[in-house]
Amino acid sequence: MISWLGWDWQDKFLSPHLNARSVTTASNVQVRSPINTKSLGGWKKYKEMLRPAMAIISQMDKYKDLKY
């Protein structure tokens, strides 16, 4: 995603919980939690709903080889 956005890699991307930026959402506590693998694959529950977006992304040349 970092590459797709055209951003340069920064190690701070791996530690969002250390960012002092103000957060005013219901997920305030979640934002301050370290990255974990607990939710890996959670997107699969929404695979059918995401199918239109996946079709658009797969039509983009540099993402044609993505496997879902």
C-alpha positions as CSV (number, residue, x, y, z in Angstrom):
1,M,0.0,0.0,0.0
2,I,2.9,2.4,0.8
3,S,4.3,1.8,-2.7
4,W,0.8,2.2,-4.3
5,L,0.4,5.5,-2.5
6,G,3.8,6.6,-3.9
7,W,5.2,7.2,-0.4
8,D,8.7,6.7,0.7
9,W,9.1,3.9,3.3
10,Q,9.6,5.1,6.9
11,D,10.2,2.8,9.9
12,K,7.6,4.8,11.8
13,F,4.9,3.1,9.7
14,L,5.5,0.0,11.8
15,S,4.7,1.8,15.1
16,P,1.5,3.8,14.6
17,H,0.7,3.4,18.3
18,L,3.7,5.7,19.1
19,N,2.2,8.6,17.1
20,A,1.2,11.4,19.4
21,R,-1.4,12.8,16.9
22,S,-4.8,13.4,18.4
23,V,-7.4,10.7,17.6
24,T,-11.1,11.4,18.3
25,T,-12.8,8.2,17.1
26,A,-14.3,5.3,18.9
27,S,-11.2,3.3,18.1
28,N,-9.0,5.7,20.1
29,V,-7.6,2.8,22.2
30,Q,-7.1,0.5,19.1
31,V,-5.0,3.2,17.4
32,R,-2.6,3.2,20.3
33,S,-2.2,-0.6,20.4
34,P,0.8,-2.2,18.7
35,I,0.2,-3.9,15.4
36,N,-0.7,-7.6,15.8
37,T,-1.8,-10.5,13.7
38,K,-5.2,-11.1,15.5
39,S,-7.2,-9.7,12.6
40,L,-5.3,-11.2,9.7
41,G,-7.8,-12.5,7.1
42,G,-10.7,-10.6,8.7
43,W,-11.4,-9.0,5.3
44,K,-12.4,-12.4,4.0
45,K,-15.8,-12.0,5.8
46,Y,-16.4,-9.1,3.5
47,K,-15.0,-10.6,0.3
48,E,-18.4,-10.6,-1.6
49,M,-19.0,-7.0,-0.6
50,L,-15.4,-6.0,-1.7
51,R,-15.7,-7.9,-5.0
52,P,-16.4,-4.7,-7.1
53,A,-13.3,-2.9,-5.6
54,M,-11.2,-6.0,-6.1
55,A,-12.3,-6.1,-9.8
56,I,-11.2,-2.4,-10.2
57,I,-7.9,-3.0,-8.6
58,S,-7.2,-6.2,-10.6
59,Q,-7.7,-4.1,-13.8
60,M,-4.8,-1.8,-12.9
61,D,-1.6,-3.0,-14.7
62,K,0.7,-3.2,-11.7
63,Y,-1.9,-5.2,-9.6
64,K,-3.0,-7.8,-12.2
65,D,-1.1,-10.6,-10.5
66,L,-2.6,-10.1,-7.1
67,K,-4.1,-13.2,-5.6
68,Y,-7.1,-13.0,-3.3
